[in-house]
C-alpha cells in the first residue's frame, strides 16, 4: 500500500473491491468491462490496484507486464473524484514502481476523443507512437485509439 495524497492510498485490488470498481467502470466508459473481465485479470495475475481512502474506492488501474514491458490496460477515477489529481498521483506511483523493477516501457491505448486523458499522459511524459483505426467500440460504432508509450529507463 502506497500513500498518494489527501489520505488516498494505492493498494492491491481484492474481490470485495469489485462492486465499487465495476460501478466506476460503468460510470466512466461507454463500453465498460464486466465484473468477469476484472476477475479474468485477477486470474491472469495482472497488476490490479485501487485508489482508496477509508475503505472507499475512488479509482482503479489494471496493468499487465511481459518481460520488461508494461501495458496500462485500464484506469479510471469515479466521476465525483475526477480533476483532483488522483489519476496523476496513481500513475506517478505506478511509474516509479515499475522503474524500480527495471521495466523498460509502459504502453497504452487511449480513445482519440479522450482529450483529458491524453493531456494527463503527455504531462507524465508519454509520447505519441501512432494510432489504431476503429480500435474501440462505441455505443454506435467504432473509435480510433491513440498509442502512447513512456520509456522507464533512461
Wavefront OBJ file of the C-alpha trace (Angstrom):
o trace
v 0.000 0.000 0.000
v 1.368 3.381 -1.018
v 0.221 6.815 0.149
v -0.783 9.132 -2.691
v -2.205 12.397 -1.332
v -5.203 13.715 0.609
v -5.348 10.451 2.542
v -5.685 8.279 -0.570
v -3.658 5.121 -0.989
v -2.826 2.884 -3.924
v -3.270 -0.757 -2.959
v -3.867 -4.153 -4.496
v -7.430 -4.728 -5.671
v -9.332 -7.519 -3.942
v -12.551 -9.418 -4.650
v -14.519 -7.254 -2.239
v -13.464 -4.130 -4.227
v -15.138 -5.376 -7.415
v -18.629 -3.877 -6.863
v -17.121 -0.388 -6.477
v -14.652 -0.918 -9.329
v -17.404 -2.112 -11.691
v -19.580 0.864 -10.682
v -16.719 3.261 -11.532
v -16.118 1.440 -14.823
v -19.829 1.654 -15.688
v -19.898 5.377 -14.870
v -16.800 6.265 -16.895
v -16.770 4.053 -20.000
v -19.130 3.979 -22.977
v -18.483 0.218 -23.354
v -17.437 -0.879 -19.852
v -15.626 -4.013 -18.757
v -17.794 -6.514 -16.889
v -17.066 -7.947 -13.467
v -15.944 -11.132 -15.226
v -13.306 -9.204 -17.191
v -11.871 -7.909 -13.911
v -11.932 -11.451 -12.480
v -10.092 -12.667 -15.578
v -7.456 -10.004 -14.889
v -7.040 -11.427 -11.366
v -6.753 -14.941 -12.759
v -4.134 -13.782 -15.274
v -2.130 -12.229 -12.406
v -2.366 -8.721 -13.823
v -1.397 -5.832 -11.579
v -4.830 -4.671 -10.357
v -4.853 -1.707 -7.967
v -7.395 0.590 -6.377
v -7.183 4.183 -5.239
v -8.841 4.144 -1.823
v -9.394 6.243 1.290
v -11.045 4.992 4.463
v -12.430 1.956 2.649
v -13.978 3.985 -0.177
v -12.769 3.235 -3.705
v -12.159 6.353 -5.813
v -10.494 4.700 -8.796
v -8.519 1.793 -10.152
v -5.790 0.744 -12.573
v -5.124 -2.563 -14.336
v -1.754 -3.308 -15.916
v -0.123 -6.351 -17.443
v 3.561 -6.978 -17.955
v 5.609 -9.214 -20.209
v 9.390 -9.296 -19.937
v 10.362 -5.622 -19.474
v 7.194 -4.073 -20.928
v 4.095 -2.906 -19.084
v 0.716 -2.323 -20.712
v -1.736 0.017 -18.985
v -4.995 -1.737 -19.815
v -7.471 0.372 -17.884
v -7.514 3.275 -15.465
v -10.493 5.228 -14.182
v -11.474 7.587 -11.394
v -15.055 7.943 -10.166
v -16.715 10.977 -11.778
v -17.231 12.701 -8.398
v -13.492 12.346 -7.661
v -12.094 13.443 -11.032
v -9.914 16.525 -11.524
v -8.321 16.135 -8.069
v -5.011 14.676 -9.209
v -5.795 11.085 -8.239
v -5.055 9.519 -11.642
v -1.884 11.608 -11.927
v -0.700 10.557 -8.449
v -1.562 6.899 -9.056
v 0.244 6.859 -12.405
v 3.299 8.573 -10.901
v 3.417 5.865 -8.224
v 2.964 3.067 -10.754
v 5.688 4.521 -12.991
v 8.096 4.697 -10.024
v 7.193 1.137 -9.024
v 7.889 -0.226 -12.495
v 11.111 1.771 -12.757
v 12.318 0.111 -9.545
v 11.521 -3.246 -11.140
v 13.779 -2.275 -14.094
v 10.932 -2.361 -16.595
v 11.691 -0.681 -19.923
v 8.442 0.830 -21.176
v 4.803 1.436 -20.354
v 2.416 1.299 -23.309
v -1.220 2.314 -23.536
v -4.086 2.998 -25.869
v -6.439 5.901 -25.260
v -9.613 6.877 -27.066
v -8.895 9.604 -29.622
v -11.786 11.626 -28.149
v -10.464 11.448 -24.565
v -8.579 14.742 -24.510
v -8.321 14.875 -20.712
v -6.570 11.505 -20.504
v -4.312 12.302 -23.454
v -3.205 15.542 -21.762
v -2.586 13.683 -18.492
v -0.394 11.101 -20.227
v 1.524 13.833 -22.078
v 2.182 15.689 -18.784
v 3.622 12.451 -17.402
v 5.993 12.196 -20.377
v 4.184 9.668 -22.572
v 4.979 10.025 -26.268
v 2.623 9.552 -29.202
v 3.507 6.394 -31.155
v 0.648 6.101 -33.644
v -2.957 5.102 -33.837
v -5.169 2.086 -34.294
v -8.130 2.719 -36.570
v -11.543 1.678 -35.229
v -9.986 0.105 -32.122
v -12.603 0.995 -29.504
v -16.270 0.113 -29.605
v -18.670 2.976 -29.054
v -22.386 2.947 -28.464
v -22.988 3.483 -32.182
v -19.810 2.367 -33.949
v -16.032 2.437 -33.554
v -13.398 4.973 -32.485
v -9.662 5.244 -33.123
v -7.110 4.595 -30.394
v -4.055 6.753 -29.868
v -0.963 4.680 -28.990
v 1.418 6.141 -26.431
v 4.469 4.954 -24.530
v 6.809 6.049 -21.786
v 10.432 4.938 -21.515
v 11.071 3.980 -17.896
v 14.844 3.549 -18.066
v 16.916 6.416 -19.464
l 1 2 3 4 5 6 7 8 9 10 11 12 13 14 15 16 17 18 19 20 21 22 23 24 25 26 27 28 29 30 31 32 33 34 35 36 37 38 39 40 41 42 43 44 45 46 47 48 49 50 51 52 53 54 55 56 57 58 59 60 61 62 63 64 65 66 67 68 69 70 71 72 73 74 75 76 77 78 79 80 81 82 83 84 85 86 87 88 89 90 91 92 93 94 95 96 97 98 99 100 101 102 103 104 105 106 107 108 109 110 111 112 113 114 115 116 117 118 119 120 121 122 123 124 125 126 127 128 129 130 131 132 133 134 135 136 137 138 139 140 141 142 143 144 145 146 147 148 149 150 151 152 153 154
